[in-house]
């Protein structure tokens, strides 16, 4: 039997500096939303910063038995399975 899925969110502050066109990562991933907000707010107040955003990555971990995965594959149409692997697959003719 499979285990219950777990969900984990990680936040990363990203900065657009004045006179630059590329966003730059500030620091490391954090699981602490308050810390990420505080860092972003402090950066946004700086004169050498054009903009700040916080990127959120959500990781969902789920464990399946081989039988459960097989049952899911049988229940999923083949074109949907390919599209899940390659999003461009749905647009191909």
PyMOL Python script that loads the backbone (N, CA, C, O; Angstrom):
from pymol import cmd

cmd.read_pdbstr("""\
ATOM      1  N   UNK A   1       0.850  -1.186   0.000  1.00  0.00           N
ATOM      2  CA  UNK A   1       0.000   0.000   0.000  1.00  0.00           C
ATOM      3  C   UNK A   1       0.890   1.243   0.000  1.00  0.00           C
ATOM      4  O   UNK A   1       1.936   1.266   0.648  1.00  0.00           O
ATOM      5  N   UNK A   2       0.473   2.251  -0.717  1.00  0.00           N
ATOM      6  CA  UNK A   2       1.268   3.477  -0.822  1.00  0.00           C
ATOM      7  C   UNK A   2       1.154   4.309   0.447  1.00  0.00           C
ATOM      8  O   UNK A   2       0.210   4.173   1.225  1.00  0.00           O
ATOM      9  N   UNK A   3       2.133   5.163   0.628  1.00  0.00           N
ATOM     10  CA  UNK A   3       2.103   6.069   1.771  1.00  0.00           C
ATOM     11  C   UNK A   3       1.394   7.357   1.370  1.00  0.00           C
ATOM     12  O   UNK A   3       1.231   7.652   0.186  1.00  0.00           O
ATOM     13  N   UNK A   4       0.980   8.108   2.368  1.00  0.00           N
ATOM     14  CA  UNK A   4       0.311   9.387   2.099  1.00  0.00           C
ATOM     15  C   UNK A   4       1.324  10.357   1.498  1.00  0.00           C
ATOM     16  O   UNK A   4       2.468  10.420   1.947  1.00  0.00           O
ATOM     17  N   UNK A   5       0.907  11.107   0.491  1.00  0.00           N
ATOM     18  CA  UNK A   5       1.829  12.080  -0.119  1.00  0.00           C
ATOM     19  C   UNK A   5       2.261  13.136   0.893  1.00  0.00           C
ATOM     20  O   UNK A   5       1.495  13.523   1.776  1.00  0.00           O
ATOM     21  N   UNK A   6       3.484  13.585   0.749  1.00  0.00           N
ATOM     22  CA  UNK A   6       3.972  14.697   1.567  1.00  0.00           C
ATOM     23  C   UNK A   6       4.177  15.895   0.656  1.00  0.00           C
ATOM     24  O   UNK A   6       4.462  15.746  -0.532  1.00  0.00           O
ATOM     25  N   UNK A   7       4.031  17.071   1.221  1.00  0.00           N
ATOM     26  CA  UNK A   7       4.158  18.313   0.453  1.00  0.00           C
ATOM     27  C   UNK A   7       5.153  19.224   1.171  1.00  0.00           C
ATOM     28  O   UNK A   7       5.085  19.402   2.387  1.00  0.00           O
ATOM     29  N   UNK A   8       6.059  19.784   0.414  1.00  0.00           N
ATOM     30  CA  UNK A   8       7.057  20.689   0.975  1.00  0.00           C
ATOM     31  C   UNK A   8       7.194  21.892   0.061  1.00  0.00           C
ATOM     32  O   UNK A   8       7.309  21.746  -1.156  1.00  0.00           O
ATOM     33  N   UNK A   9       7.182  23.078   0.647  1.00  0.00           N
ATOM     34  CA  UNK A   9       7.354  24.299  -0.140  1.00  0.00           C
ATOM     35  C   UNK A   9       8.682  24.940   0.221  1.00  0.00           C
ATOM     36  O   UNK A   9       9.081  24.985   1.385  1.00  0.00           O
ATOM     37  N   UNK A  10       9.354  25.433  -0.811  1.00  0.00           N
ATOM     38  CA  UNK A  10      10.605  26.151  -0.621  1.00  0.00           C
ATOM     39  C   UNK A  10      10.490  27.487  -1.350  1.00  0.00           C
ATOM     40  O   UNK A  10       9.919  27.569  -2.438  1.00  0.00           O
ATOM     41  N   UNK A  11      11.035  28.513  -0.742  1.00  0.00           N
ATOM     42  CA  UNK A  11      10.952  29.863  -1.287  1.00  0.00           C
ATOM     43  C   UNK A  11      12.352  30.366  -1.616  1.00  0.00           C
ATOM     44  O   UNK A  11      13.318  30.067  -0.914  1.00  0.00           O
ATOM     45  N   UNK A  12      12.439  31.128  -2.685  1.00  0.00           N
ATOM     46  CA  UNK A  12      13.714  31.724  -3.067  1.00  0.00           C
ATOM     47  C   UNK A  12      13.452  33.165  -3.498  1.00  0.00           C
ATOM     48  O   UNK A  12      12.564  33.438  -4.306  1.00  0.00           O
ATOM     49  N   UNK A  13      14.241  34.073  -2.945  1.00  0.00           N
ATOM     50  CA  UNK A  13      14.137  35.487  -3.297  1.00  0.00           C
ATOM     51  C   UNK A  13      14.961  35.722  -4.560  1.00  0.00           C
ATOM     52  O   UNK A  13      16.109  35.287  -4.656  1.00  0.00           O
ATOM     53  N   UNK A  14      14.362  36.415  -5.522  1.00  0.00           N
ATOM     54  CA  UNK A  14      15.022  36.712  -6.787  1.00  0.00           C
ATOM     55  C   UNK A  14      14.964  38.228  -6.998  1.00  0.00           C
ATOM     56  O   UNK A  14      13.926  38.852  -6.774  1.00  0.00           O
ATOM     57  N   UNK A  15      16.083  38.813  -7.428  1.00  0.00           N
ATOM     58  CA  UNK A  15      16.220  40.271  -7.504  1.00  0.00           C
ATOM     59  C   UNK A  15      16.534  40.713  -8.926  1.00  0.00           C
ATOM     60  O   UNK A  15      17.310  40.071  -9.634  1.00  0.00           O
ATOM     61  N   UNK A  16      15.921  41.816  -9.331  1.00  0.00           N
ATOM     62  CA  UNK A  16      16.285  42.485 -10.578  1.00  0.00           C
ATOM     63  C   UNK A  16      16.986  43.780 -10.176  1.00  0.00           C
ATOM     64  O   UNK A  16      16.358  44.726  -9.701  1.00  0.00           O
ATOM     65  N   UNK A  17      18.305  43.798 -10.379  1.00  0.00           N
ATOM     66  CA  UNK A  17      19.105  44.956 -10.000  1.00  0.00           C
ATOM     67  C   UNK A  17      18.956  46.063 -11.037  1.00  0.00           C
ATOM     68  O   UNK A  17      18.666  45.790 -12.202  1.00  0.00           O
ATOM     69  N   UNK A  18      19.152  47.301 -10.621  1.00  0.00           N
ATOM     70  CA  UNK A  18      19.116  48.452 -11.519  1.00  0.00           C
ATOM     71  C   UNK A  18      20.161  48.239 -12.616  1.00  0.00           C
ATOM     72  O   UNK A  18      21.261  47.754 -12.350  1.00  0.00           O
ATOM     73  N   UNK A  19      19.809  48.604 -13.841  1.00  0.00           N
ATOM     74  CA  UNK A  19      20.697  48.492 -15.007  1.00  0.00           C
ATOM     75  C   UNK A  19      21.011  47.055 -15.404  1.00  0.00           C
ATOM     76  O   UNK A  19      21.964  46.821 -16.148  1.00  0.00           O
ATOM     77  N   UNK A  20      20.238  46.094 -14.928  1.00  0.00           N
ATOM     78  CA  UNK A  20      20.409  44.703 -15.360  1.00  0.00           C
ATOM     79  C   UNK A  20      19.099  44.209 -15.958  1.00  0.00           C
ATOM     80  O   UNK A  20      18.025  44.700 -15.610  1.00  0.00           O
ATOM     81  N   UNK A  21      19.192  43.252 -16.845  1.00  0.00           N
ATOM     82  CA  UNK A  21      17.999  42.692 -17.482  1.00  0.00           C
ATOM     83  C   UNK A  21      17.697  41.280 -17.006  1.00  0.00           C
ATOM     84  O   UNK A  21      16.629  40.742 -17.300  1.00  0.00           O
ATOM     85  N   UNK A  22      18.622  40.676 -16.276  1.00  0.00           N
ATOM     86  CA  UNK A  22      18.428  39.306 -15.791  1.00  0.00           C
ATOM     87  C   UNK A  22      18.146  39.295 -14.300  1.00  0.00           C
ATOM     88  O   UNK A  22      18.773  40.018 -13.526  1.00  0.00           O
ATOM     89  N   UNK A  23      17.187  38.459 -13.911  1.00  0.00           N
ATOM     90  CA  UNK A  23      16.892  38.264 -12.498  1.00  0.00           C
ATOM     91  C   UNK A  23      18.022  37.449 -11.876  1.00  0.00           C
ATOM     92  O   UNK A  23      18.547  36.531 -12.507  1.00  0.00           O
ATOM     93  N   UNK A  24      18.397  37.780 -10.648  1.00  0.00           N
ATOM     94  CA  UNK A  24      19.474  37.083  -9.930  1.00  0.00           C
ATOM     95  C   UNK A  24      18.935  36.504  -8.628  1.00  0.00           C
ATOM     96  O   UNK A  24      18.174  37.146  -7.906  1.00  0.00           O
ATOM     97  N   UNK A  25      19.352  35.278  -8.354  1.00  0.00           N
ATOM     98  CA  UNK A  25      18.950  34.620  -7.108  1.00  0.00           C
ATOM     99  C   UNK A  25      19.662  35.278  -5.934  1.00  0.00           C
ATOM    100  O   UNK A  25      20.854  35.578  -5.999  1.00  0.00           O
ATOM    101  N   UNK A  26      18.910  35.494  -4.861  1.00  0.00           N
ATOM    102  CA  UNK A  26      19.471  36.071  -3.649  1.00  0.00           C
ATOM    103  C   UNK A  26      19.412  34.998  -2.565  1.00  0.00           C
ATOM    104  O   UNK A  26      18.326  34.584  -2.159  1.00  0.00           O
ATOM    105  N   UNK A  27      20.553  34.554  -2.106  1.00  0.00           N
ATOM    106  CA  UNK A  27      20.586  33.577  -1.023  1.00  0.00           C
ATOM    107  C   UNK A  27      20.218  32.177  -1.478  1.00  0.00           C
ATOM    108  O   UNK A  27      20.377  31.820  -2.646  1.00  0.00           O
ATOM    109  N   UNK A  28      19.726  31.397  -0.538  1.00  0.00           N
ATOM    110  CA  UNK A  28      19.388  29.999  -0.794  1.00  0.00           C
ATOM    111  C   UNK A  28      17.888  29.789  -0.646  1.00  0.00           C
ATOM    112  O   UNK A  28      17.156  30.683  -0.220  1.00  0.00           O
ATOM    113  N   UNK A  29      17.447  28.585  -1.007  1.00  0.00           N
ATOM    114  CA  UNK A  29      16.057  28.229  -0.760  1.00  0.00           C
ATOM    115  C   UNK A  29      15.796  28.265   0.743  1.00  0.00           C
ATOM    116  O   UNK A  29      16.670  27.921   1.539  1.00  0.00           O
ATOM    117  N   UNK A  30      14.609  28.675   1.120  1.00  0.00           N
ATOM    118  CA  UNK A  30      14.220  28.710   2.525  1.00  0.00           C
ATOM    119  C   UNK A  30      12.838  28.087   2.675  1.00  0.00           C
ATOM    120  O   UNK A  30      11.993  28.211   1.787  1.00  0.00           O
ATOM    121  N   UNK A  31      12.617  27.432   3.779  1.00  0.00           N
ATOM    122  CA  UNK A  31      11.278  26.921   4.095  1.00  0.00           C
ATOM    123  C   UNK A  31      10.522  27.913   4.969  1.00  0.00           C
ATOM    124  O   UNK A  31       9.347  27.709   5.274  1.00  0.00           O
ATOM    125  N   UNK A  32      11.196  28.985   5.370  1.00  0.00           N
ATOM    126  CA  UNK A  32      10.628  29.956   6.286  1.00  0.00           C
ATOM    127  C   UNK A  32      10.057  31.140   5.500  1.00  0.00           C
ATOM    128  O   UNK A  32      10.806  31.965   4.978  1.00  0.00           O
ATOM    129  N   UNK A  33       8.734  31.215   5.422  1.00  0.00           N
ATOM    130  CA  UNK A  33       8.078  32.273   4.639  1.00  0.00           C
ATOM    131  C   UNK A  33       8.367  33.658   5.217  1.00  0.00           C
ATOM    132  O   UNK A  33       8.564  34.609   4.461  1.00  0.00           O
ATOM    133  N   UNK A  34       8.394  33.784   6.544  1.00  0.00           N
ATOM    134  CA  UNK A  34       8.652  35.095   7.160  1.00  0.00           C
ATOM    135  C   UNK A  34      10.053  35.588   6.814  1.00  0.00           C
ATOM    136  O   UNK A  34      10.233  36.768   6.515  1.00  0.00           O
ATOM    137  N   UNK A  35      11.036  34.709   6.850  1.00  0.00           N
ATOM    138  CA  UNK A  35      12.407  35.093   6.513  1.00  0.00           C
ATOM    139  C   UNK A  35      12.487  35.539   5.054  1.00  0.00           C
ATOM    140  O   UNK A  35      13.126  36.545   4.744  1.00  0.00           O
ATOM    141  N   UNK A  36      11.845  34.799   4.169  1.00  0.00           N
ATOM    142  CA  UNK A  36      11.865  35.160   2.746  1.00  0.00           C
ATOM    143  C   UNK A  36      11.200  36.515   2.524  1.00  0.00           C
ATOM    144  O   UNK A  36      11.701  37.343   1.763  1.00  0.00           O
ATOM    145  N   UNK A  37      10.070  36.736   3.193  1.00  0.00           N
ATOM    146  CA  UNK A  37       9.378  38.023   3.075  1.00  0.00           C
ATOM    147  C   UNK A  37      10.261  39.163   3.585  1.00  0.00           C
ATOM    148  O   UNK A  37      10.379  40.202   2.936  1.00  0.00           O
ATOM    149  N   UNK A  38      10.885  38.962   4.758  1.00  0.00           N
ATOM    150  CA  UNK A  38      11.736  40.005   5.336  1.00  0.00           C
ATOM    151  C   UNK A  38      12.902  40.342   4.407  1.00  0.00           C
ATOM    152  O   UNK A  38      13.222  41.514   4.209  1.00  0.00           O
ATOM    153  N   UNK A  39      13.538  39.311   3.834  1.00  0.00           N
ATOM    154  CA  UNK A  39      14.645  39.552   2.903  1.00  0.00           C
ATOM    155  C   UNK A  39      14.164  40.308   1.669  1.00  0.00           C
ATOM    156  O   UNK A  39      14.811  41.256   1.224  1.00  0.00           O
ATOM    157  N   UNK A  40      13.022  39.886   1.118  1.00  0.00           N
ATOM    158  CA  UNK A  40      12.490  40.535  -0.082  1.00  0.00           C
ATOM    159  C   UNK A  40      12.112  41.984   0.196  1.00  0.00           C
ATOM    160  O   UNK A  40      12.382  42.864  -0.621  1.00  0.00           O
ATOM    161  N   UNK A  41      11.495  42.235   1.335  1.00  0.00           N
ATOM    162  CA  UNK A  41      11.097  43.602   1.683  1.00  0.00           C
ATOM    163  C   UNK A  41      12.323  44.502   1.867  1.00  0.00           C
ATOM    164  O   UNK A  41      12.322  45.655   1.437  1.00  0.00           O
ATOM    165  N   UNK A  42      13.364  43.970   2.507  1.00  0.00           N
ATOM    166  CA  UNK A  42      14.583  44.756   2.707  1.00  0.00           C
ATOM    167  C   UNK A  42      15.258  45.047   1.373  1.00  0.00           C
ATOM    168  O   UNK A  42      15.749  46.156   1.160  1.00  0.00           O
ATOM    169  N   UNK A  43      15.289  44.083   0.487  1.00  0.00           N
ATOM    170  CA  UNK A  43      15.888  44.296  -0.833  1.00  0.00           C
ATOM    171  C   UNK A  43      15.085  45.303  -1.653  1.00  0.00           C
ATOM    172  O   UNK A  43      15.659  46.149  -2.338  1.00  0.00           O
ATOM    173  N   UNK A  44      13.754  45.210  -1.582  1.00  0.00           N
ATOM    174  CA  UNK A  44      12.890  46.113  -2.354  1.00  0.00           C
ATOM    175  C   UNK A  44      13.098  47.573  -1.952  1.00  0.00           C
ATOM    176  O   UNK A  44      12.871  48.473  -2.760  1.00  0.00           O
ATOM    177  N   UNK A  45      13.524  47.813  -0.726  1.00  0.00           N
ATOM    178  CA  UNK A  45      13.729  49.172  -0.236  1.00  0.00           C
ATOM    179  C   UNK A  45      15.064  49.766  -0.704  1.00  0.00           C
ATOM    180  O   UNK A  45      15.296  50.967  -0.568  1.00  0.00           O
ATOM    181  N   UNK A  46      15.920  48.932  -1.246  1.00  0.00           N
ATOM    182  CA  UNK A  46      17.238  49.423  -1.680  1.00  0.00           C
ATOM    183  C   UNK A  46      17.123  50.201  -2.987  1.00  0.00           C
ATOM    184  O   UNK A  46      16.291  49.882  -3.836  1.00  0.00           O
ATOM    185  N   UNK A  47      17.962  51.222  -3.141  1.00  0.00           N
ATOM    186  CA  UNK A  47      17.940  52.054  -4.342  1.00  0.00           C
ATOM    187  C   UNK A  47      18.521  51.356  -5.558  1.00  0.00           C
ATOM    188  O   UNK A  47      18.208  51.725  -6.690  1.00  0.00           O
ATOM    189  N   UNK A  48      19.360  50.357  -5.344  1.00  0.00           N
ATOM    190  CA  UNK A  48      19.994  49.661  -6.464  1.00  0.00           C
ATOM    191  C   UNK A  48      19.186  48.447  -6.940  1.00  0.00           C
ATOM    192  O   UNK A  48      19.678  47.626  -7.715  1.00  0.00           O
ATOM    193  N   UNK A  49      17.938  48.350  -6.463  1.00  0.00           N
ATOM    194  CA  UNK A  49      17.066  47.227  -6.832  1.00  0.00           C
ATOM    195  C   UNK A  49      15.857  47.760  -7.592  1.00  0.00           C
ATOM    196  O   UNK A  49      15.159  48.659  -7.124  1.00  0.00           O
ATOM    197  N   UNK A  50      15.621  47.185  -8.783  1.00  0.00           N
ATOM    198  CA  UNK A  50      14.458  47.570  -9.583  1.00  0.00           C
ATOM    199  C   UNK A  50      13.215  46.833  -9.123  1.00  0.00           C
ATOM    200  O   UNK A  50      12.144  47.429  -9.001  1.00  0.00           O
ATOM    201  N   UNK A  51      13.352  45.524  -8.864  1.00  0.00           N
ATOM    202  CA  UNK A  51      12.200  44.707  -8.485  1.00  0.00           C
ATOM    203  C   UNK A  51      12.672  43.478  -7.732  1.00  0.00           C
ATOM    204  O   UNK A  51      13.827  43.067  -7.845  1.00  0.00           O
ATOM    205  N   UNK A  52      11.760  42.897  -6.960  1.00  0.00           N
ATOM    206  CA  UNK A  52      12.041  41.686  -6.193  1.00  0.00           C
ATOM    207  C   UNK A  52      10.839  40.762  -6.324  1.00  0.00           C
ATOM    208  O   UNK A  52       9.693  41.212  -6.328  1.00  0.00           O
ATOM    209  N   UNK A  53      11.110  39.484  -6.430  1.00  0.00           N
ATOM    210  CA  UNK A  53      10.012  38.508  -6.423  1.00  0.00           C
ATOM    211  C   UNK A  53      10.436  37.328  -5.554  1.00  0.00           C
ATOM    212  O   UNK A  53      11.617  37.140  -5.264  1.00  0.00           O
ATOM    213  N   UNK A  54       9.462  36.556  -5.153  1.00  0.00           N
ATOM    214  CA  UNK A  54       9.738  35.338  -4.386  1.00  0.00           C
ATOM    215  C   UNK A  54       9.209  34.176  -5.211  1.00  0.00           C
ATOM    216  O   UNK A  54       8.011  34.093  -5.485  1.00  0.00           O
ATOM    217  N   UNK A  55      10.103  33.284  -5.603  1.00  0.00           N
ATOM    218  CA  UNK A  55       9.710  32.089  -6.341  1.00  0.00           C
ATOM    219  C   UNK A  55       9.415  30.984  -5.339  1.00  0.00           C
ATOM    220  O   UNK A  55      10.167  30.770  -4.388  1.00  0.00           O
ATOM    221  N   UNK A  56       8.313  30.290  -5.568  1.00  0.00           N
ATOM    222  CA  UNK A  56       7.929  29.191  -4.681  1.00  0.00           C
ATOM    223  C   UNK A  56       7.984  27.883  -5.460  1.00  0.00           C
ATOM    224  O   UNK A  56       7.414  27.766  -6.545  1.00  0.00           O
ATOM    225  N   UNK A  57       8.668  26.917  -4.898  1.00  0.00           N
ATOM    226  CA  UNK A  57       8.738  25.579  -5.473  1.00  0.00           C
ATOM    227  C   UNK A  57       8.010  24.638  -4.522  1.00  0.00           C
ATOM    228  O   UNK A  57       8.303  24.602  -3.327  1.00  0.00           O
ATOM    229  N   UNK A  58       7.070  23.884  -5.053  1.00  0.00           N
ATOM    230  CA  UNK A  58       6.345  22.912  -4.254  1.00  0.00           C
ATOM    231  C   UNK A  58       6.738  21.515  -4.702  1.00  0.00           C
ATOM    232  O   UNK A  58       6.652  21.178  -5.883  1.00  0.00           O
ATOM    233  N   UNK A  59       7.167  20.716  -3.750  1.00  0.00           N
ATOM    234  CA  UNK A  59       7.564  19.339  -4.032  1.00  0.00           C
ATOM    235  C   UNK A  59       6.564  18.422  -3.350  1.00  0.00           C
ATOM    236  O   UNK A  59       6.372  18.484  -2.136  1.00  0.00           O
ATOM    237  N   UNK A  60       5.934  17.575  -4.142  1.00  0.00           N
ATOM    238  CA  UNK A  60       5.014  16.584  -3.590  1.00  0.00           C
ATOM    239  C   UNK A  60       5.646  15.220  -3.799  1.00  0.00           C
ATOM    240  O   UNK A  60       5.940  14.818  -4.925  1.00  0.00           O
ATOM    241  N   UNK A  61       5.848  14.524  -2.704  1.00  0.00           N
ATOM    242  CA  UNK A  61       6.455  13.203  -2.760  1.00  0.00           C
ATOM    243  C   UNK A  61       5.381  12.175  -2.451  1.00  0.00           C
ATOM    244  O   UNK A  61       4.683  12.267  -1.441  1.00  0.00           O
ATOM    245  N   UNK A  62       5.260  11.207  -3.326  1.00  0.00           N
ATOM    246  CA  UNK A  62       4.257  10.167  -3.177  1.00  0.00           C
ATOM    247  C   UNK A  62       4.925   8.836  -3.496  1.00  0.00           C
ATOM    248  O   UNK A  62       5.714   8.743  -4.436  1.00  0.00           O
ATOM    249  N   UNK A  63       4.616   7.829  -2.731  1.00  0.00           N
ATOM    250  CA  UNK A  63       5.174   6.500  -2.977  1.00  0.00           C
ATOM    251  C   UNK A  63       4.058   5.573  -3.441  1.00  0.00           C
ATOM    252  O   UNK A  63       2.981   5.526  -2.846  1.00  0.00           O
ATOM    253  N   UNK A  64       4.332   4.842  -4.505  1.00  0.00           N
ATOM    254  CA  UNK A  64       3.370   3.892  -5.043  1.00  0.00           C
ATOM    255  C   UNK A  64       3.999   2.503  -5.091  1.00  0.00           C
ATOM    256  O   UNK A  64       5.211   2.355  -5.245  1.00  0.00           O
ATOM    257  N   UNK A  65       3.161   1.508  -4.959  1.00  0.00           N
ATOM    258  CA  UNK A  65       3.639   0.158  -5.217  1.00  0.00           C
ATOM    259  C   UNK A  65       3.653  -0.025  -6.726  1.00  0.00           C
ATOM    260  O   UNK A  65       3.062   0.770  -7.456  1.00  0.00           O
ATOM    261  N   UNK A  66       4.318  -1.059  -7.191  1.00  0.00           N
ATOM    262  CA  UNK A  66       4.353  -1.340  -8.626  1.00  0.00           C
ATOM    263  C   UNK A  66       2.936  -1.595  -9.130  1.00  0.00           C
ATOM    264  O   UNK A  66       2.578  -1.147 -10.220  1.00  0.00           O
ATOM    265  N   UNK A  67       2.138  -2.300  -8.359  1.00  0.00           N
ATOM    266  CA  UNK A  67       0.757  -2.598  -8.761  1.00  0.00           C
ATOM    267  C   UNK A  67      -0.072  -1.319  -8.868  1.00  0.00           C
ATOM    268  O   UNK A  67      -0.874  -1.186  -9.792  1.00  0.00           O
ATOM    269  N   UNK A  68       0.108  -0.374  -7.938  1.00  0.00           N
ATOM    270  CA  UNK A  68      -0.639   0.882  -7.985  1.00  0.00           C
ATOM    271  C   UNK A  68      -0.236   1.715  -9.203  1.00  0.00           C
ATOM    272  O   UNK A  68      -1.093   2.296  -9.869  1.00  0.00           O
ATOM    273  N   UNK A  69       1.036   1.771  -9.489  1.00  0.00           N
ATOM    274  CA  UNK A  69       1.493   2.509 -10.668  1.00  0.00           C
ATOM    275  C   UNK A  69       0.962   1.852 -11.932  1.00  0.00           C
ATOM    276  O   UNK A  69       0.532   2.547 -12.853  1.00  0.00           O
ATOM    277  N   UNK A  70       0.984   0.552 -11.990  1.00  0.00           N
ATOM    278  CA  UNK A  70       0.466  -0.167 -13.159  1.00  0.00           C
ATOM    279  C   UNK A  70      -1.013   0.139 -13.362  1.00  0.00           C
ATOM    280  O   UNK A  70      -1.454   0.368 -14.488  1.00  0.00           O
ATOM    281  N   UNK A  71      -1.781   0.143 -12.271  1.00  0.00           N
ATOM    282  CA  UNK A  71      -3.217   0.445 -12.358  1.00  0.00           C
ATOM    283  C   UNK A  71      -3.433   1.872 -12.868  1.00  0.00           C
ATOM    284  O   UNK A  71      -4.344   2.107 -13.661  1.00  0.00           O
ATOM    285  N   UNK A  72      -2.614   2.820 -12.428  1.00  0.00           N
ATOM    286  CA  UNK A  72      -2.750   4.195 -12.901  1.00  0.00           C
ATOM    287  C   UNK A  72      -2.424   4.299 -14.384  1.00  0.00           C
ATOM    288  O   UNK A  72      -3.099   5.014 -15.125  1.00  0.00           O
ATOM    289  N   UNK A  73      -1.397   3.591 -14.813  1.00  0.00           N
ATOM    290  CA  UNK A  73      -1.028   3.616 -16.231  1.00  0.00           C
ATOM    291  C   UNK A  73      -2.127   3.014 -17.094  1.00  0.00           C
ATOM    292  O   UNK A  73      -2.405   3.520 -18.181  1.00  0.00           O
ATOM    293  N   UNK A  74      -2.750   1.951 -16.629  1.00  0.00           N
ATOM    294  CA  UNK A  74      -3.842   1.333 -17.383  1.00  0.00           C
ATOM    295  C   UNK A  74      -5.053   2.251 -17.478  1.00  0.00           C
ATOM    296  O   UNK A  74      -5.788   2.220 -18.465  1.00  0.00           O
ATOM    297  N   UNK A  75      -5.256   3.067 -16.450  1.00  0.00           N
ATOM    298  CA  UNK A  75      -6.426   3.952 -16.411  1.00  0.00           C
ATOM    299  C   UNK A  75      -6.197   5.266 -17.164  1.00  0.00           C
ATOM    300  O   UNK A  75      -7.145   6.022 -17.376  1.00  0.00           O
ATOM    301  N   UNK A  76      -4.960   5.547 -17.568  1.00  0.00           N
ATOM    302  CA  UNK A  76      -4.629   6.799 -18.240  1.00  0.00           C
ATOM    303  C   UNK A  76      -4.477   6.556 -19.733  1.00  0.00           C
ATOM    304  O   UNK A  76      -3.680   5.706 -20.130  1.00  0.00           O
ATOM    305  N   UNK A  77      -5.224   7.282 -20.583  1.00  0.00           N
ATOM    306  CA  UNK A  77      -5.050   7.131 -22.030  1.00  0.00           C
ATOM    307  C   UNK A  77      -3.595   7.401 -22.424  1.00  0.00           C
ATOM    308  O   UNK A  77      -2.931   8.244 -21.821  1.00  0.00           O
ATOM    309  N   UNK A  78      -3.111   6.696 -23.418  1.00  0.00           N
ATOM    310  CA  UNK A  78      -1.705   6.781 -23.818  1.00  0.00           C
ATOM    311  C   UNK A  78      -1.295   8.201 -24.174  1.00  0.00           C
ATOM    312  O   UNK A  78      -0.194   8.624 -23.822  1.00  0.00           O
ATOM    313  N   UNK A  79      -2.156   8.955 -24.868  1.00  0.00           N
ATOM    314  CA  UNK A  79      -1.765  10.318 -25.250  1.00  0.00           C
ATOM    315  C   UNK A  79      -1.645  11.228 -24.033  1.00  0.00           C
ATOM    316  O   UNK A  79      -0.842  12.160 -24.066  1.00  0.00           O
ATOM    317  N   UNK A  80      -2.402  11.003 -22.960  1.00  0.00           N
ATOM    318  CA  UNK A  80      -2.288  11.806 -21.743  1.00  0.00           C
ATOM    319  C   UNK A  80      -0.987  11.465 -21.013  1.00  0.00           C
ATOM    320  O   UNK A  80      -0.367  12.339 -20.407  1.00  0.00           O
ATOM    321  N   UNK A  81      -0.575  10.204 -21.068  1.00  0.00           N
ATOM    322  CA  UNK A  81       0.667   9.804 -20.421  1.00  0.00           C
ATOM    323  C   UNK A  81       1.840  10.483 -21.097  1.00  0.00           C
ATOM    324  O   UNK A  81       2.722  11.007 -20.417  1.00  0.00           O
ATOM    325  N   UNK A  82       1.869  10.485 -22.418  1.00  0.00           N
ATOM    326  CA  UNK A  82       2.950  11.151 -23.141  1.00  0.00           C
ATOM    327  C   UNK A  82       2.928  12.653 -22.871  1.00  0.00           C
ATOM    328  O   UNK A  82       3.985  13.268 -22.732  1.00  0.00           O
ATOM    329  N   UNK A  83       1.745  13.248 -22.794  1.00  0.00           N
ATOM    330  CA  UNK A  83       1.639  14.684 -22.561  1.00  0.00           C
ATOM    331  C   UNK A  83       2.157  15.043 -21.166  1.00  0.00           C
ATOM    332  O   UNK A  83       2.722  16.119 -20.972  1.00  0.00           O
ATOM    333  N   UNK A  84       1.968  14.152 -20.208  1.00  0.00           N
ATOM    334  CA  UNK A  84       2.478  14.419 -18.870  1.00  0.00           C
ATOM    335  C   UNK A  84       4.004  14.438 -18.878  1.00  0.00           C
ATOM    336  O   UNK A  84       4.621  15.186 -18.119  1.00  0.00           O
ATOM    337  N   UNK A  85       4.603  13.632 -19.719  1.00  0.00           N
ATOM    338  CA  UNK A  85       6.056  13.594 -19.824  1.00  0.00           C
ATOM    339  C   UNK A  85       6.544  14.754 -20.679  1.00  0.00           C
ATOM    340  O   UNK A  85       7.541  15.393 -20.344  1.00  0.00           O
ATOM    341  N   UNK A  86       5.853  15.031 -21.777  1.00  0.00           N
ATOM    342  CA  UNK A  86       6.258  16.074 -22.728  1.00  0.00           C
ATOM    343  C   UNK A  86       5.055  16.957 -23.017  1.00  0.00           C
ATOM    344  O   UNK A  86       4.213  16.587 -23.835  1.00  0.00           O
ATOM    345  N   UNK A  87       4.949  18.135 -22.358  1.00  0.00           N
ATOM    346  CA  UNK A  87       3.793  19.009 -22.540  1.00  0.00           C
ATOM    347  C   UNK A  87       3.560  19.409 -24.005  1.00  0.00           C
ATOM    348  O   UNK A  87       2.428  19.722 -24.374  1.00  0.00           O
ATOM    349  N   UNK A  88       4.603  19.405 -24.846  1.00  0.00           N
ATOM    350  CA  UNK A  88       4.451  19.758 -26.247  1.00  0.00           C
ATOM    351  C   UNK A  88       3.718  18.657 -27.021  1.00  0.00           C
ATOM    352  O   UNK A  88       3.219  18.894 -28.121  1.00  0.00           O
ATOM    353  N   UNK A  89       3.657  17.464 -26.447  1.00  0.00           N
ATOM    354  CA  UNK A  89       3.025  16.333 -27.121  1.00  0.00           C
ATOM    355  C   UNK A  89       1.569  16.629 -27.472  1.00  0.00           C
ATOM    356  O   UNK A  89       1.095  16.199 -28.524  1.00  0.00           O
ATOM    357  N   UNK A  90       0.849  17.355 -26.611  1.00  0.00           N
ATOM    358  CA  UNK A  90      -0.565  17.657 -26.859  1.00  0.00           C
ATOM    359  C   UNK A  90      -0.740  18.532 -28.084  1.00  0.00           C
ATOM    360  O   UNK A  90      -1.805  18.514 -28.701  1.00  0.00           O
ATOM    361  N   UNK A  91       0.278  19.300 -28.454  1.00  0.00           N
ATOM    362  CA  UNK A  91       0.156  20.237 -29.570  1.00  0.00           C
ATOM    363  C   UNK A  91       0.641  19.659 -30.891  1.00  0.00           C
ATOM    364  O   UNK A  91       0.525  20.307 -31.931  1.00  0.00           O
ATOM    365  N   UNK A  92       1.177  18.461 -30.860  1.00  0.00           N
ATOM    366  CA  UNK A  92       1.668  17.846 -32.093  1.00  0.00           C
ATOM    367  C   UNK A  92       0.508  17.216 -32.854  1.00  0.00           C
ATOM    368  O   UNK A  92      -0.462  16.743 -32.263  1.00  0.00           O
ATOM    369  N   UNK A  93       0.631  17.222 -34.171  1.00  0.00           N
ATOM    370  CA  UNK A  93      -0.417  16.627 -35.014  1.00  0.00           C
ATOM    371  C   UNK A  93       0.098  15.353 -35.625  1.00  0.00           C
ATOM    372  O   UNK A  93      -0.623  14.690 -36.371  1.00  0.00           O
TER     373      UNK A  93
END
""", "prot")
cmd.dss("prot")
cmd.show_as("cartoon", "prot")
cmd.util.cbc("prot")
cmd.orient("prot")
